Amino acid sequence: MSTNPIPPLHLYSVPSDPQPPAAAAPKRERPRTAWTADQLMAAHFPDPKWAVPGILAEGVSLLAGPPKVGKSWLSLGLALAVAAGGQAFDSVPVQGGPVLYLALEDTPRRLQTRMGKLLGGQPAPAGLTLVTECPPFPQGGTEAIAQWLDRNPDARMVVIDVFAKMRGQAPQGVSAYDADYVSVGYAKRLADHYGIAVVLVHHVRKAGSDDFLTEVSGTNGIAGAADATLVLKRARGQADGILHVTGRDVDEAEYALQFQAASGAWHLLDGPVSDHTVGDTRAAILRHVRAHPGAKPKDIAGDLPQVDIDTIRRTCSRMAADGQLTRDGSGRYYPDTETRTQDVPEVSELSDCPVTPADQPECPGQSELELSGLSGANEAEGMAE
């Protein structure tokens, strides 16, 4: 009878290849949870560790989106980039380190096919561990992930795709909100104890909303327990998707993304989201007004000889009504209200984004506070203009 039976197909069997005896993992001290006020003010805390600077910090991040929008392609691409120490979205440098990817709705063959497209002939990073079965959090999943993290003390990220497979049965006698909060709490304890980013891939409701946080499926307990929420939504124009981000350690922002079907990769587009989600005429007007606040339609017409002046006037008026521009009493247009009363802030030469303070992580997207509404961009109108 064999003394080496086939290991069970879940996380406890990773890695299954013979390994040399590992050095004892460093003992992790229990985090301190109480201070006097003066002690707390005198304490020094390290800055949050970033899996993807400006987008994914240590803690629990929800990555939500509708079915078939490309969440799994995005999360697998991020896992490969972090494990290899490459560039997330082909533009954001990331520090490399071990990554655990729980692909609980995939087969090994499907994962191999996806990784082959994403890698494009590059070697697969040994630092990425892929698992297709794992018990739910309450039934041993927490311990299984913790064991992997103990074996990989330099781990930077854990991705769980999908969260519904790990949350387990709701405790009896508790409200739906409390059950959702508890389910995210399992991942939260792992993220806080090991100082890593845990990404929970999740779904959104069928009904849309102006507030992307309310689109996350389930009660508010899910988003409330998470440290950050990322919602990937389909877009119009040049962008195939918009990634909405908000969180405790992450500045609220929006990122325009383009999906490359040939490679399966999501690419970050330069500049504000509004430049990539409106018709060509609106985008050109936005660029002109951003560079020349206070411009009139006749001024803009000089940069758009292919568009007649009447179309520019009508488009500017509609953009003002949609909140994409503001207009003063003399018919001058501005990219936002603040530029009418103060100097234009310093911007990056690369992305047109305001230069971030030295104590903030660089963020390649556009701040939510600096963006105009997107819903007013009419697809048919953009094509006609």
Secondary structure, DSSP 8 states (H G I E B T S, - for coil): --SS----SSGGG-S-S-------------------HHHHHH-------EEETTTEESEEEEEEE-TTSSHHHHHHHHHHHHHHT-EETTTEE-----EEEEETT--HHHHHHHHHHHHTTS---TTEEEES----GGGTHHHHHHHHHHH-TT--EEEEE-GGGTS-S--TTS-HHHHHHHHHHHHHHHHHHHT-EEEEEEEB-SS--SSGGGGBSS-HHHHHHSSEEEEEEE-STT-SEEEEEEESSS--EEEEEEEETTTTEEEE-SS-THHHHS-HHHHHHHHHHHHSTTB-HHHHHTT-TTS-HHHHHHHHHHHHHTTSSEE-TTS-EESSGGGGTS----B-TTTS-B---TTS---SSEEGGG---STT--HHHHHH-
